[in-house]
Amino acid sequence: MVASAKVSGATFAPEAPRLIKTFSLILDERPAFDAFVINAPIGYPSGVDLGFRTCDLEARELLGSRGNVITAVPGRRVFEMSDMSVEGLDAVTQVLMPRYRDVANEMSPFRQRQVYEGRPELSFLQLNGGVPMRHQRFRAAGQEERRELLTSKLNGIERLLDFEIENVRPHQLIDAAVLVWSARRAATQSARRLPFEPEWDSEGLRMEFVM
């Protein structure tokens, strides 16, 4: 799912979200997006096994009790394997591997002028003045908490939050909305980067979050 907004000066106008099948089709959109933040790794540790990058470790520390939403990522060598199922990865990572592969196949260092890695909970932390959300995102209280924060900070964001789209759940629309906010910050060079000094993977990709 892709969520976007038109920005003109101080005007922030969210648009209806869309389902776009592959990452390459998103990159080929015309007119092109000025910046977008994706909820998928950009840059991987070496090897095959799951591991935490510096950005992951710092994010977990910042989020405190919500830090468990930042999970380990597979090593880059998993993409050399033809089998979509990689032994030793947890069930959630196995499910996400097609998305990870799709992004990894298209990413290169020059694309990081436009494409950034983010996580919704980090964006909510920044939007909420450095305070993590109190409730889990899947629970009704957590969704209401995040929705109230978004609507109080972003005029017109209800158009995105209230949009009905097949197979997309409310918490996914909420996550997309806050990542649109971070993409706006990235486009204007005002986003916070984590870590302050990024590290690079074997493909020359920065391993960092924007928020």
HUGIWO-V855129 format. One record per pair of residues at least 4 apart in sequence whose C-alpha atoms are under 8 Angstrom apart, sorted by the first residue. I is the first residue (numbers start at 1). J is the second residue. D is the distance in whole Angstrom. If there is no record, write none. Layout:
i->I j->J d->D
i->I j->J d->D
//
This chain:
i->1 j->17 d->7
i->1 j->18 d->6
i->1 j->19 d->4
i->1 j->20 d->6
i->2 j->17 d->6
i->2 j->18 d->5
i->2 j->19 d->6
i->2 j->20 d->7
i->2 j->176 d->8
i->3 j->14 d->8
i->3 j->15 d->7
i->3 j->16 d->7
i->3 j->17 d->4
i->3 j->18 d->7
i->3 j->160 d->8
i->3 j->176 d->6
i->3 j->177 d->7
i->3 j->180 d->7
i->4 j->14 d->6
i->4 j->15 d->6
i->4 j->16 d->8
i->4 j->17 d->7
i->4 j->180 d->6
i->5 j->12 d->7
i->5 j->13 d->5
i->5 j->14 d->4
i->5 j->15 d->5
i->5 j->180 d->7
i->6 j->11 d->8
i->6 j->12 d->6
i->6 j->13 d->5
i->6 j->14 d->6
i->6 j->15 d->7
i->7 j->11 d->6
i->7 j->12 d->5
i->7 j->13 d->6
i->7 j->184 d->8
i->8 j->12 d->7
i->12 j->154 d->8
i->12 j->155 d->7
i->12 j->156 d->8
i->13 j->155 d->8
i->13 j->156 d->6
i->13 j->157 d->8
i->14 j->156 d->7
i->14 j->157 d->6
i->14 j->159 d->7
i->14 j->160 d->6
i->15 j->159 d->7
i->15 j->160 d->6
i->16 j->159 d->7
i->16 j->160 d->6
i->16 j->163 d->7
i->17 j->160 d->6
i->17 j->163 d->7
i->17 j->165 d->8
i->18 j->165 d->8
i->20 j->25 d->7
i->20 j->26 d->7
i->21 j->25 d->7
i->22 j->26 d->7
i->22 j->102 d->7
i->23 j->27 d->6
i->23 j->102 d->6
i->23 j->103 d->6
i->23 j->106 d->7
i->24 j->28 d->6
i->24 j->102 d->8
i->24 j->106 d->7
i->25 j->29 d->6
i->27 j->32 d->7
i->28 j->32 d->7
i->29 j->33 d->7
i->33 j->114 d->8
i->34 j->114 d->6
i->34 j->187 d->6
i->35 j->113 d->8
i->35 j->114 d->5
i->35 j->115 d->6
i->35 j->116 d->8
i->35 j->183 d->6
i->35 j->184 d->7
i->35 j->186 d->7
i->35 j->187 d->5
i->36 j->114 d->6
i->36 j->115 d->5
i->36 j->116 d->6
i->36 j->180 d->7
i->36 j->183 d->5
i->36 j->184 d->8
i->36 j->186 d->8
i->37 j->115 d->6
i->37 j->116 d->5
i->37 j->117 d->5
i->37 j->118 d->6
i->37 j->179 d->6
i->37 j->180 d->7
i->37 j->182 d->7
i->37 j->183 d->5
i->37 j->210 d->8
i->38 j->115 d->7
i->38 j->116 d->6
i->38 j->117 d->5
i->38 j->118 d->6
i->38 j->119 d->8
i->38 j->179 d->8
i->39 j->117 d->6
i->39 j->118 d->5
i->39 j->119 d->6
i->39 j->120 d->8
i->40 j->99 d->8
i->40 j->100 d->6
i->40 j->103 d->8
i->40 j->117 d->6
i->40 j->118 d->7
i->41 j->73 d->7
i->41 j->100 d->7
i->41 j->117 d->6
i->42 j->103 d->8
i->42 j->104 d->7
i->42 j->107 d->8
i->42 j->116 d->8
i->42 j->117 d->6
i->42 j->205 d->7
i->42 j->206 d->7
i->42 j->207 d->6
i->42 j->208 d->8
i->43 j->76 d->8
i->43 j->200 d->7
i->43 j->201 d->6
i->43 j->203 d->8
i->43 j->205 d->5
i->43 j->206 d->6
i->43 j->207 d->5
i->44 j->53 d->8
i->44 j->73 d->7
i->44 j->74 d->7
i->44 j->75 d->6
i->44 j->76 d->5
i->44 j->201 d->6
i->44 j->202 d->8
i->44 j->207 d->7
i->45 j->51 d->7
i->45 j->52 d->8
i->45 j->53 d->7
i->45 j->73 d->8
i->45 j->74 d->7
i->45 j->75 d->5
i->45 j->76 d->6
i->45 j->201 d->6
i->45 j->202 d->8
i->46 j->75 d->5
i->46 j->76 d->5
i->46 j->77 d->7
i->46 j->201 d->8
i->46 j->202 d->7
i->47 j->75 d->5
i->47 j->76 d->6
i->47 j->77 d->5
i->47 j->78 d->8
i->48 j->74 d->6
i->48 j->75 d->4
i->48 j->76 d->6
i->48 j->77 d->5
i->48 j->78 d->5
i->49 j->74 d->6
i->49 j->75 d->5
i->49 j->88 d->7
i->49 j->89 d->7
i->50 j->72 d->6
i->50 j->73 d->5
i->50 j->74 d->4
i->50 j->75 d->6
i->50 j->89 d->7
i->51 j->72 d->5
i->51 j->73 d->6
i->51 j->74 d->6
i->51 j->75 d->7
i->52 j->56 d->6
i->52 j->57 d->6
i->52 j->71 d->7
i->52 j->72 d->5
i->52 j->73 d->6
i->53 j->57 d->6
i->53 j->72 d->8
i->53 j->73 d->8
i->53 j->207 d->7
i->54 j->58 d->6
i->54 j->195 d->7
i->54 j->199 d->8
i->54 j->207 d->8
i->55 j->59 d->6
i->55 j->194 d->6
i->55 j->195 d->5
i->55 j->198 d->8
i->55 j->207 d->7
i->55 j->208 d->5
i->55 j->209 d->7
i->56 j->60 d->6
i->56 j->70 d->6
i->56 j->71 d->7
i->56 j->72 d->7
i->57 j->61 d->6
i->58 j->62 d->6
i->58 j->194 d->7
i->58 j->195 d->7
i->59 j->63 d->6
i->59 j->67 d->7
i->59 j->70 d->7
i->59 j->122 d->7
i->59 j->194 d->7
i->60 j->64 d->6
i->60 j->66 d->7
i->60 j->67 d->4
i->60 j->68 d->7
i->60 j->69 d->8
i->60 j->70 d->6
i->61 j->67 d->6
i->62 j->67 d->7
i->63 j->67 d->5
i->63 j->121 d->8
i->63 j->122 d->7
i->63 j->125 d->7
i->63 j->132 d->6
i->64 j->132 d->8
i->66 j->121 d->8
i->66 j->132 d->7
i->66 j->133 d->7
i->66 j->136 d->8
i->69 j->121 d->8
i->70 j->119 d->8
i->73 j->93 d->8
i->74 j->78 d->7
i->74 j->89 d->8
i->74 j->93 d->8
i->76 j->80 d->8
i->77 j->81 d->7
i->78 j->86 d->7
i->79 j->101 d->7
i->81 j->86 d->8
i->84 j->97 d->7
i->84 j->98 d->7
i->85 j->94 d->6
i->85 j->97 d->8
i->86 j->94 d->7
i->89 j->93 d->6
i->89 j->94 d->6
i->90 j->94 d->6
i->91 j->95 d->6
i->92 j->96 d->6
i->93 j->97 d->6
i->96 j->100 d->6
i->97 j->101 d->6
i->98 j->102 d->6
i->99 j->103 d->6
i->100 j->104 d->6
i->101 j->105 d->6
i->102 j->106 d->7
i->103 j->107 d->6
i->107 j->111 d->6
i->107 j->112 d->8
i->108 j->112 d->7
i->108 j->203 d->8
i->108 j->204 d->8
i->108 j->205 d->7
i->109 j->113 d->8
i->109 j->203 d->8
i->109 j->204 d->6
i->109 j->205 d->5
i->109 j->206 d->8
i->111 j->115 d->6
i->112 j->116 d->6
i->112 j->205 d->8
i->112 j->206 d->8
i->114 j->187 d->8
i->116 j->183 d->8
i->116 j->186 d->8
i->116 j->209 d->7
i->116 j->210 d->7
i->117 j->208 d->7
i->117 j->209 d->5
i->117 j->210 d->6
i->118 j->122 d->7
i->118 j->123 d->7
i->118 j->179 d->7
i->118 j->182 d->8
i->118 j->209 d->5
i->118 j->210 d->5
i->118 j->211 d->6
i->119 j->123 d->6
i->119 j->179 d->7
i->119 j->209 d->7
i->119 j->211 d->8
i->120 j->124 d->6
i->120 j->175 d->5
i->120 j->176 d->8
i->120 j->178 d->6
i->120 j->179 d->6
i->121 j->125 d->6
i->121 j->132 d->7
i->121 j->133 d->8
i->122 j->126 d->6
i->122 j->211 d->6
i->123 j->127 d->6
i->123 j->178 d->6
i->123 j->179 d->7
i->123 j->181 d->8
i->123 j->182 d->6
i->123 j->210 d->8
i->123 j->211 d->5
i->124 j->128 d->6
i->124 j->132 d->7
i->124 j->133 d->7
i->124 j->146 d->8
i->124 j->178 d->7
i->125 j->129 d->7
i->125 j->130 d->5
i->125 j->131 d->5
i->125 j->132 d->5
i->125 j->133 d->7
i->126 j->130 d->5
i->126 j->131 d->7
i->126 j->211 d->6
i->127 j->149 d->8
i->128 j->132 d->7
i->128 j->133 d->8
i->128 j->149 d->7
i->133 j->142 d->8
i->133 j->145 d->8
i->133 j->146 d->8
i->134 j->142 d->7
i->135 j->139 d->7
i->135 j->141 d->6
i->135 j->142 d->4
i->135 j->145 d->8
i->136 j->141 d->8
i->136 j->142 d->5
i->136 j->143 d->8
i->137 j->142 d->5
i->137 j->143 d->6
i->137 j->146 d->8
i->137 j->171 d->6
i->138 j->142 d->7
i->138 j->143 d->7
i->138 j->171 d->6
i->139 j->143 d->6
i->140 j->144 d->6
i->141 j->145 d->6
i->142 j->146 d->6
i->143 j->147 d->6
i->143 j->170 d->8
i->143 j->171 d->6
i->143 j->174 d->7
i->144 j->148 d->6
i->145 j->149 d->6
i->146 j->150 d->6
i->146 j->174 d->7
i->147 j->151 d->6
i->147 j->161 d->8
i->147 j->174 d->7
i->148 j->152 d->6
i->149 j->153 d->6
i->150 j->154 d->6
i->150 j->157 d->7
i->150 j->177 d->8
i->150 j->178 d->7
i->151 j->155 d->6
i->151 j->156 d->7
i->151 j->157 d->6
i->151 j->158 d->7
i->157 j->161 d->6
i->157 j->177 d->7
i->158 j->162 d->6
i->159 j->163 d->6
i->160 j->173 d->7
i->160 j->177 d->7
i->161 j->170 d->7
i->161 j->173 d->6
i->161 j->174 d->6
i->161 j->177 d->7
i->164 j->168 d->8
i->168 j->172 d->6
i->168 j->173 d->7
i->169 j->173 d->7
i->170 j->174 d->6
i->171 j->175 d->6
i->172 j->176 d->6
i->173 j->177 d->6
i->174 j->178 d->7
i->175 j->179 d->6
i->176 j->180 d->6
i->177 j->181 d->7
i->178 j->182 d->6
i->179 j->183 d->6
i->180 j->184 d->6
i->181 j->185 d->7
i->182 j->186 d->6
i->182 j->191 d->7
i->182 j->210 d->7
i->182 j->211 d->5
i->183 j->187 d->6
i->184 j->188 d->6
i->185 j->189 d->6
i->185 j->190 d->5
i->185 j->191 d->5
i->185 j->211 d->8
i->186 j->190 d->6
i->186 j->191 d->5
i->186 j->210 d->7
i->191 j->210 d->6
i->191 j->211 d->6
i->192 j->210 d->6
i->192 j->211 d->5
i->193 j->208 d->7
i->193 j->209 d->6
i->193 j->210 d->5
i->193 j->211 d->7
i->194 j->198 d->7
i->194 j->208 d->5
i->194 j->209 d->5
i->194 j->210 d->6
i->195 j->208 d->6
i->195 j->209 d->7
i->198 j->206 d->6
i->198 j->207 d->6
i->198 j->208 d->6
i->199 j->206 d->6
i->199 j->207 d->6
i->199 j->208 d->7
i->200 j->204 d->5
i->200 j->205 d->5
i->200 j->206 d->5
i->200 j->207 d->6
i->201 j->205 d->5
i->201 j->206 d->7
i->201 j->207 d->7
//
